[in-house]
């Protein structure tokens, strides 16, 4: 690292220290607040002791009988209240949600003689979450077990309003492109920076809470245009608990040619999972606990060469060295490998006679980190953390998977690029059958090799201070150093080409957030600062590297104001408004690809280290209302103006070949309404109906669409300049989830046999209207406008 680079990094650190002295990560905690009153006359009781029993935190009520706990871990807790002259009351199953305030009030009965026993009460949540100033859908651990398809984060999220699953099984939130959602795991970012997707599998069995904020996320969250997925795992328990489960999948395919159903086949998703938690015997003095969870999944179908296997393991260790300090060690490891059936590749070459030539993939990811929470006082808490996140992805033909590829035909190299003395006759050479006939022969293979690794180290801290009972301030920032590696060889034509590079970009952010809570209104106001330095020099004149010089890519910064307001009309109804600027840094693959490419080889798509962040300005207005005592309505109307989207444009000819580069020229707009009707879980029945109506328009649907559709595959290079329906513009979507639960103490009778309780039936269904498509004739030529027809 040279002196100038060191000074650049030092400048960023100084700015973070000056403007926001602490560093932040995604939140995993919430707040508990309430009032203690005399049950006889409703007068507040000052000086009562309020104990948060499971983490042994205590406070006293003020002169108005009010109390609060900040930075409480998400999950269920037990609270007790005691004071001389009143009966002690304990409330169990108090559910704390991430970033939200859980109101827990008590009414105490006066007693003349102190009693040894305490009154136990099961807490019930208020029907309306008054401090919710954005659109958020939350699923807790007890609800996850009721979702039939809760096999992954995406399957859980896809049941929520505002989500669309496209024809390639990609997730879209409120009309956003693929890769515009940020994922947090116990507060740590687990985004794959090359592709913009979630980089690590999260075991559903380990989740304490998962929520999707699809609009108006606060200033502590960024790096996303469309939504934030925040997953928090379970804590260990004070006694030993364990669970072992398995599930089977089956396929019942329909034969569209014969008009009948085929035989039921034991394929599909099959898996085994477990979890185990309890105290750590040799660390009992530190109130230590552990939680472990793991799973093995095999996903195969009735099609040949369509088989994927995944293994995941996570662990969490929590301990409390002192009353004011809590530490948590977190780890997660994932490994997957498999192949997917397909007829044709990206060049439309058929694999009908050569399924053995299809590629396989392997992916490894792991995360480890340390989180700490230091309680300076009842009002002020400092959180700090360090974490390391690594991903590795590889694609290659099955019989050459462990061979290192080089684009020169016939030669073999080791991983360091050194000739290893071996020549493979069939290695690396483009097949004439593949190129000329459109079919791959029996000895051919998919002509692609790709390996990428990403890892980052991050330090983070957050300072939270409840300066008074109405005002909570939060300061934070983060510093993240990446290490990227990319190696790709493509042999799709007679001029194969490849690229190999390593880069180390730097990312940092800082934010300030103020949460103001009164009886009649709640305000979430914040300001966020993002910084990215690509740490690379490049040729600004891509087509003339001989007569030009490299320049250093400039650092990019953004400032994002956020404002959310909620107004509780009554205990049964509230309205809310949210406005904000949201930025997302480009995927690193779009910045670094082909910076040193041979422009004579193939049709290279050149990266751009000087890309700006993509930008969304979003507005929304929402209503939460209890239709009856057990049915809750949430409705939101929204509008998003999207600019600076990544796109591809031809920048000129190199010889006779058009050269394309990533630029910030795409745009779009989205408007819609989300409606959720929920039957609260009281009694045997519960359920949720989520409906969305959305109009998503833009000039192009994918960053590479311009390259594939207008440059590489056609002679038409005139890009769309008006907005068309996007490929994922699904106007109507609806999800219905119904659950029937039988309590443990229930006993039934069927044909003289006793049926025990503690069981249930869960049903889920999803509807989506047709996706748009472009009409083409038998020659593949477009007829009419883009995406003007619908399925």
N, C-alpha and C positions, 0 to 999 in steps of 0.2 A: 504494500500500500504506500503510495507516494505522499509527500508532505502536503500537497494541495488537497488530496482526498482526506487526509487526516484533519486538515483545517475545516473542510466542509462538514465532516461528521461532528467536529467539536462545536461548530457554529449551531448546528441543529440541536445538540444537547444543551448548549447555553440558552437558546431560545425556549426550549421546553422547561428548563429550570426557572427562567425568569418569569415566563407567562403562566406556567402551570407546574408548580414545584413537585408534583408527584405524577406517577405514571399509572395507566389504567388498563383493565381488561374487562371483558363482558361480565355483566353482573350475574351473580348466582344467588342473591339474597333479596329479602324483602323487609317489610317493617310491620310491627304490631303496635297498635295504639288503641286506647279505650278510656272509659270513665268508670269509676267505682262509685255506686250510689247506695244509699240506705233504702232497702226494699219497702220500708214502711211509709216514708214521706218523700222519697225521690231526691233527698238532699245529697250533695257530693260528700265523699268521705276522704278527707286529707290524711296523709301519713300512713296509709295502708301499704303493707309490703306485698309487692307483686313479684312472683318468682317464675322464671322460665325454666322449668324443672330439668328438661333433658340436657340443656347446656349450662345449667346452674348459673344463670344471670338473674340478678335481683335489682329492683328499683322501688321507689316509693312514690305514691301519688302526691300531686301538688295541691295547692289550696283549693283548686277547682275539682279535685278528685280525679285528675287526668294522669295518665302515664304513657310511656312508649318504650319500645325496644327497636333499635335500628340494626341493620346488618344481620338479620336473622336468616339462617340457611333455609332455602326452599324445602318444603316438606311439611309433615305434620308434627305438632308440638303439644306439650301439656303446660298449662298456666294455672297457678294457684294464687289466691289472695287471702291474706290473713291480717287481722288487727284485733286488739283486745276489745271485748264487748260485742264482737260480731262472730258469726259462724264462718269457719274457713270453707271456701268454695274452690273446687278444682274443675277446670274445663279441659277435656281431652279432645284429641283429633282437631286441633286448630291448624288449618291449612294455610301456609304462607306461600304466596306466589311471587315470582321474580319481579322486582322493581315496583311492586304494588304494596299498598297499605292494607293490612287485614284488621278491621275493627273488632275488638273483643271487649264487650262491656260486662260488668258484673253488678248484680243486686245482692247485697248481703243482709241477712236477717240478724237482728239484735238478739243476744242471749244473755241471761243473767249469770249463768254458770258456764265457764269455758268447757267445751266438749273436746274429747280426744279425736273423735272421728270428723271427717270432712265430707262435705256434700260433693259428689262427683256428677258432672254434667257433660254430655257430649256436645261439643260446639257445633253450631250451624252457621254457615256463611251467610252474610247479608245478601239479599236477592240481587242488589245492584252494586257493582264495583265502582264507587263514586270517583275514584282518582284515575280511572282509565281514560286517557286523553287521546288514544290512538286505536286503530283496529287491531285487535289481538285475539287469536284463538288459542286456548290453552287446554292441554290434555295432561292430566295427572296420572300417577302410577296406578291408582285404583281404576281409572277409566281405560287405560291402555289394555288391561286384561279383558275388557268388554268389546274390543275392536277386533273383528274376525281377521282382518288382513293386516294387522299390526306387525308385519315382518321386517319392516325397515322404516327409516325416518321418512322417506318419500311416500310410502304407502300410508303412513299416519297423516302426513301433511296434506296429501291429496284428498282427504275427506273434508277439508275445511273450505269455507267460502273463498272465492277469488282464485282458485287454483285450476290449472288446465294441464292435462297430460297430452302431449302431441302424438303424432303417428310414429315417432321414434322413441317413445316412452320418456321424453324429457319433461321436466317440471317447469311450468311458467306461472308466475305470480302476477296477477292483475295486468296482463298484457305485456309483461317484460320478456326480454329474450332469455334463452338458456344461459345460465352462468351469472345471472344478476341477483342472486340470493347469497347472503353470507351465512355461514354455519359456525356456531360456537358450541364447544364441548366443555362443560364445567368452566366456562369463562374464557377458554382458549380458542383462537381461530383455527379451524381445521379445513381451510379452503385450499384446494390445489391451485397454486398460482399460475401454472401453465395453462390449465383448461377452464378455471373458474367454477368448477364443480366441487362438491364435498369430497375431500380427500381421504376420508376415513370412515369405515363402517361404525355405526353406533349401535350397540346391542340394545334392542328395545326392552329386554328383561331388566336392564340396569337403570332404566330411566325413572327418576323421581318426578320430573316435569319436563315437558317439551312444549314450546309455544312458537307460533308464527305471528310476527308483527308484519302485516302486509301493507301498512300505511302509517306514516307519522312516527317512526321510531325515534327515540330521544337522541341527544347529542353524543352519548357514550357509544352509540353504535354507528358504524359506517361501512365503507367498502362494499356498498350494495345500492342498486337502483330500485329494486322491487320489493325486497323483504329480508327479514332477519329471522333465522331459526336458532333458537336458544335451547340447548339440551343440557339438563342438569341431572347427574346420576345420584343414586341413593347413597346415604350415609350408612355406616355400620351401626349395628344395634348393641344394646347393653347385655343382651343374652343371645345365645347361639340360635340361628335360624338358617334354614336351607331349603332349596327347592330344585327339583329335577323335572324336566318336561321334554316331551318330544311331539312332533306333529308329522303328519303324512299328507302328501298331495297326490292327486289323481287327475288324469286328463280324460275328458269325455268328448272327443272331437266330432264335429259334424262334417260329413262328406257332401260338399256343395255340388259335386258332379252327379252323385247317385241319389241325393236328396234324403239321406238317412244318417242316423248316428252310428258311429263306430263303437267298438267294444271299449268298455272302461279299462284304462291302462294305468298301472301304478307308476306314474311319472309325475313331474311337477316339482314342487318345493317340498323337500323332506329335511327335517332338522332335529337337532338335539341341543338343549340349553340347560344351564344350571345357574344358581346363585347361592352364595354362602356368606353369612355375616355374623359378627359377634365381637366380643372383647379380645384384646391381645393379652394373654396371661401374664407375661413378664413385663408388661408396661401398664399394669392396672393403676399405678400411682399417677399416671398422666391421663387418665380417663380415655385411654386409647381404644379405638375400634377399627375393624377392617370390613371391607365389602369386596367380594369377588364375583364376577359373572363371566360366562363364556358361552359360546355357541358354535356348532358346526352345521353348515347348510349345504345341501346338494340340490341344485336346480337343473333338472333335465326335462326334455320333452320327448314326444314320440318321434321327432325328427332325428335323423342321424347327425352326429357331430354337433350336438347342441347340449352341452354339459358344462356346468360351472360348479365349482366347489369353493367354499369360503370357511375360514376359521378365524374366530375373534376371541380375544381375552382382554378383560379390563380388571383393574384393581384400584382401590382407594383406601388409604390408611390415614386416620385422623387421630390427633392427640392434642392434649392441652398441657404444655409444660408449666404454665402458671395461670392463675385466674384471668389474666388480661391478655393471654396469648394463645391462639389456636393455630395449629399447623396441619396441612393436608398434603399428602403425597398422592399423585395421580399417575396412572399408567394405562396405556391402551395399545394393543398389538393386533394387526389384521393381516391376513394373507389370503389371496384368492388366485385361482388359476382356472382356465377353461377355454372353450371355443364356442362359437355361435354359428349355427347353420345359416347359409345364404346361397342364393343362386348366382349372384353376380357381384363384382367388385366395383370400385369407384369409376373404372373405365368401361363399365358395362360388359366386361368379359365374363363369360359363363363358366361356372364351376360344376355344371350338371354331371359331367363325367369324371370329376376329379375332386370329390369332397375331401379326400385325404390331403389335398394341397392347400386347404384353408389354413389361415394362421391361428395360433393360439395366443393367449395373453397371460401375463402374470403381473400381479400387483401386490406390493408390500407397503404397509404404512405403520408407523408407530409414533406415539406421543408419550412424553414423560414430563412431569412438572412438579413444582413445589409452590403451594399457596400458603400465605400467612395472613392472620388478622390480629392486629394489636389494638386493644381498647384503651385509648389514652384516658378517656373519661366516659361517663354515661352518654355524653353528647357527641363525642368525637372518636372515630375509628379509622385506623390506617390499615389498608389492605395492600399486600405486595405479592409478587409472584415472579417466577422464572419458568420458562418451558422450552422444550425442543420438539419440533415436529418434522417428520421425514416421510416422504412418499417416493415410491419407485414403480414405474410402469414400463412394461416391455411387450412388444408385439413382434412375432417372427413365425416363419413356417415351423411346423411341429418337428420335422426331422432335422432342422438346422437351428433349433431354438437356442442351444448352448454354444453356437458357433458365432464368433465375432465377424461382422460383415464389413466388406470394403467394396467401394463401387468399381474397382478395377477387376474385370472378369478373371476368374480362375485362381486368384491369389488368396491366401488365408492369413489373417493376422491375429495376434493375441489382443487382449484388452487394452494394451498400451500402444497399439498400432504398429507393432513390429512383426515382420514376416516370420512365421513360425515353421517354415520348411515344409508346409503341406499345401498341396494343390488338389482341389476338389473339381472333378470334371463337370459336375452339374451345378457347382456353387456360383451364385451371384449372376449368372448369365441370363439375359432376357430370352424367353422362349419364343421361337418363331411361330409356333402353334398359337401361343397366346396373342402375339401381335397381329398375325395375318388372318387367322380364321375366326377369332372371337371366342374360341373355346380353349380351355387349358387341357393338355393331354395328361396321361396317367403319371408321368414323371415330373410334371411341372409343379410349381408351388407359388403361393402368393408373393409377388415381387416387392415386398416391403419389409424393412427392418426398422424398428424404432425403440429406443430406450431413453427414458427421461428420469431424472431424480431431482427432487427439490427438498431442501430442508431449511429451517430457519431457527434462530435463537432469539428469544424475546424476553425483555424485562418489563415489568409493569407494576404500577402502584395506583391506589385510589385513596383519596382523603374524603371522608363523608362526615359532615358535621350538622347536627340538628341545632342550629343557633337559637331557635326558640320553638315553641310547640307548633308554630305555623310555617316554619321556613327551614327546609333542608338543602344545604349546599353540597355539591359534589365537584371535586376537581380531579382531573386525571390526564394521563398521557401514556404513550407506549413507544418503545424503540425496538425495531425488528430488523435483523440482518439476515438476508437470504443467501443461500448457496445453490446455484442452479446448474444442471448439466443436461445437455440435449445431444443425442446422436441419432441421426435418421438417414437411411439409404432407401432411395426409391428407384425401381426398375420398371416403371410402367410403360416406357417407350424405348426406342433404340438408342437414346442418349440418356442413360441413367445419371442421376446426380444425388448428392447427399450433403449433409452439413453436420458439424460437430462443434459445440462451443460450451464454455463455462462462463457464468456471470454471477455477480454478487451485488444486486441492488439493495438499497436501504430504504426502509419505510418508517415513518414516525407519525404520531398524531397527538393532539392535545384537545381537551374540551373543558368547558365549564357548564354546569347545569344547576338550575335552581328550581326546586319543587315547593310551591306555595299552596298550603292546604287550609281552607276555611270551610265553614259549614255550607256556604252557598256557591262556592266556586273553587276549583283547583287549577293551578297553572303549572305547566312544565315548560320552562324556557331554557334554551341552551345555545351554545355556540361551539362549533367544532372546527379544528384546523388539521388538515392532512398534508403530508409531505412525502414525496417520492423522488429518489435520485436513482436513475437507471445505471449510473456508474459505467458508462461505455462511450467510446468515441465511434463515429460512423461517418460515412460519406453522404453529405446532403445532396450531392449530384450523383445519384446512383448510376446514371448512364455514362458518366465520364469520370471514372476514378483515376485516370492517368493525369488529367489536367486540373484536378481538384485535390483538396486536402481534407483529411478527417477533422471533424469538430466534436467537442464534448457535448453530449446531450444535456440540456439545461434541466435543473431540478424543477418539479412541478408542485405547486401548492394550491390548496382550495380552502375557502372559508364557508361553512355551512350554518346558517341560522335555522333554528328549530323552535316552533311554538305550538303547544297543545293546551287547550282549555276545555274543561268540563264544568257543567252547571247542573248539579242535582236539583231537580224540580221537587222531588219528594223522595221518600224511601223506596218508591216503586218506579221511578222514572228519572232519566237524566239525558241531556243533550251534550254533544262535544264537537269541537272543531280542531283541525290540525293543519298546519302549513309548514313547509320546510324545503330546503335545498338538500339534495342527496347526490353524492359523487361516488364514482367507482373507478379505481385505477385500472388501466388496461391489463388484460391477461399478458403474462410475460412472453408467451409464445408469439403474440402479435408484435411485440417490441423487438425481439432479438432474432427472429428467424431469417435466415439467408442474408445476413449482413455481409458475409464474405463469399457468397455463392458465385459459381461460374454461370454467368448470364447466358452463355451459349448452350447450356445444357438444360433441356426441358423448357418448361414455362415457369420459372421460379416466382414465387410470391415473396416480396421483400418486406422485412419488418421495418418498424419505425420507432426508434428509441425516444423520439420527441413527441410521441402521442400525448394528447391531453386527456384528462379524466373525463369519462362520460358523465352526463349531468341530467338530473330529473328535478323539476319543480312540481310539487304535488300539493293538492288541496283535498280536504275531505270534511264532510259534515255527517255526524252520526247521531242515532237515537237508540238508547237502551231503555226498555220498558217491560214491566211485569204485566202480561195480559191477564193472568190469573195468579193465584198464590203459587201455582206450580209450573207455569209456562212463561218463559222469558223470550223476549224479542230483541234482536239487535239488527239494526239496519244502517247502512252507510252508503252515501253517494260520494263519488270521488272523480277527480280529473288529474291527469298527469301530462305534462309537457316535457318531452324527452329530446335532448340535443347532444351533439358531439359523440354520437354512437360510432363505434369502430366500423369501418367499411373498407372495401378494396377498390382502387381506381387505377386505370392504366396511366402510367406516367410517361410513356413513349415507347419507341421501338429500339431494340438492341439488335442490329442486323435486320432480320426479317421477323423477329419474334417480339410480341408485345410484352412489356414488363409491367408488373402490377405491384402496388405497395399499399400497406395499411395506412389509412388516413382517418380523420374525424369528420366524416361528411354525411353519415346517415342520421335520420331523425324520425320522430313519430309522436303520436298522441294516443292517450287511452282515457276512456270515460266509462263509468259503469255504476252498478249498484250491487251490494252484497246484502243478503238477508239471511239471518239464522234464527230459527225458532227451536227452542230447547225445552224439553220436558225435564224439569229438575228431578234428580234421583230421590224421590220420596215414594215409599211403597215398593211395589214390585216392578212397575214399568218406568222406564226412562227412554229418552231418545232425542235425536237431533235431526232437523231438516235444514240443510244449507243450500241456498240458491244464489246464483250470480248471473247477472246480465252485463255483458261487456262488449264494447266496440274498441278494437285495437287496430290502429292504422299506422302505416309508415311507408317509407320508400322501399326498404328491403328488410327481410326478416332475419338475416344472419350476416355476420361480418364477412364471410367468404362467399356470399351469394353472388356478389358482383363478379368475383374471379371465376367461379364455376359456370355461371349462366351467361355471362356477357363477354368473357375474354377467352377462357380455355376451351370452351365447347362450341362457341358460335363465332360468327364474324360481326355480330351486332354489338358494338361497344357503347351504345347510347344508354346511359343509366336512367332509371326512373327518376323523375323530378317531382312528381306529385305523390300523395299518400294513397296507398291501396290497402285493402284488408291484409293483415299479416298472416303468415302461414298458421299461426296458433290463435287466430281470432275466432275462438269458439264462443258464439253469442250467448248460448244458454248452457249452464251446467247446474246439476243438482245432485246432492248426496243425502241419502236417508239412512240413518243408523237407529235401530230399535233394539232395546235390551229388556229382557225379562229375567229377574233374579228371584230365587227362592231363598228365604233366610235360613240360617243354620238350624234353628229350633223347629222348623217345619217338618211334619211327618205326613206322608200321603199313603194311599193304598191303591194298588193296581192288581186286579185278579188275585186278591188275597195276599199280595206281597207288599211289605212295607217299603216305601220309597223315602230315603233320607233327604234332608235339606241340603243347603249350601251348593246349589247348582244353578245354572242359568242357560238361556238361549239368546244368542246375539245374531242379528241379521243386518246386512249392509248392502246397499245398492247405489249405483252411480249412473247418472244420465248425462250425456253430452250431445249437443246438436252437431251438425256436420261441420267439418273443417273446410276452409276454402281451398280451391286449387285452380291452376291455370289450364285452360282448355288448349290442347294441341292436336294437330292433325296426324295422319299416319306417318308423316315424315319427321315428326317431332317439332314442327314449326308452330309457334304460338298463334292462336286465333283469339282476338279480343284482348281485354285488359288483364293485368296481373290479378290472380286470385279472385276473378269475378264470378266463378261458379262454386257451388258447395255440394258436398256429399249428401 
